[in-house]
Amino acid sequence: MELEVLKYIGSGLGAGLAVIGAGLGIGKIGAAALDAAARQPEVAGITRITMIIAAALVEGATFFALVICLMMVL
């Protein structure tokens, strides 16, 4: 296989794994937040804020990984 083809395959696999990892991470964050809110409803507001911040950090890391994968092609 030529080097160009391997660059495209690697970039596609890297981007796909980054997105799958982000989906799993955000899903775990949401499940943990709902579990915490069900156990202690009085702290649901604080838990929601913490969940949103953690999800934003996961998405930021995912966008960074996607940019790196796109830069591999160029």
C-alpha positions in Angstrom: 0.0 0.0 0.0 1.1 3.5 -0.7 1.9 5.9 2.1 -1.0 8.2 1.1 -3.5 5.4 1.5 -2.1 4.5 5.0 -2.4 8.2 6.0 -6.1 8.3 5.2 -6.8 4.9 6.9 -4.9 6.0 10.0 -6.6 9.4 10.1 -10.0 7.8 9.7 -9.4 5.2 12.4 -8.0 7.8 14.8 -11.0 10.1 14.3 -13.4 7.3 14.7 -11.8 6.0 17.9 -11.7 9.6 19.3 -15.5 10.0 18.7 -16.4 6.6 20.1 -14.3 7.3 23.2 -16.0 10.7 23.7 -19.4 9.1 23.4 -18.6 6.5 26.0 -17.1 9.1 28.3 -20.0 11.5 28.1 -22.4 8.5 28.6 -20.6 7.5 31.8 -20.6 11.1 33.0 -24.4 11.3 32.4 -25.1 8.0 34.1 -23.0 8.9 37.2 -24.7 12.3 37.4 -28.2 10.8 37.3 -27.2 8.2 39.8 -25.9 10.9 42.2 -29.0 13.0 41.7 -31.2 10.0 42.4 -29.3 9.3 45.6 -29.2 12.9 46.9 -31.8 15.1 45.1 -30.8 18.2 47.1 -27.4 18.3 45.3 -28.8 17.8 41.8 -28.0 21.3 40.8 -24.4 21.1 41.7 -24.1 17.7 40.2 -25.6 19.1 36.9 -23.0 21.9 36.7 -20.1 19.5 37.4 -21.5 17.1 34.8 -21.6 19.9 32.1 -18.1 21.0 32.9 -16.8 17.5 32.7 -18.6 16.8 29.4 -17.2 20.0 27.9 -13.7 18.9 28.9 -14.2 15.6 27.2 -15.6 17.2 24.0 -12.6 19.6 24.0 -10.2 16.7 24.1 -12.2 15.0 21.3 -12.0 18.1 19.1 -8.3 18.3 19.7 -7.9 14.6 18.7 -10.0 15.2 15.5 -7.9 18.2 14.5 -4.7 16.1 15.0 -6.2 13.4 12.8 -7.1 15.9 10.1 -3.6 17.3 10.2 -2.2 13.9 9.6 -3.8 13.9 6.1 -2.3 17.2 5.1 
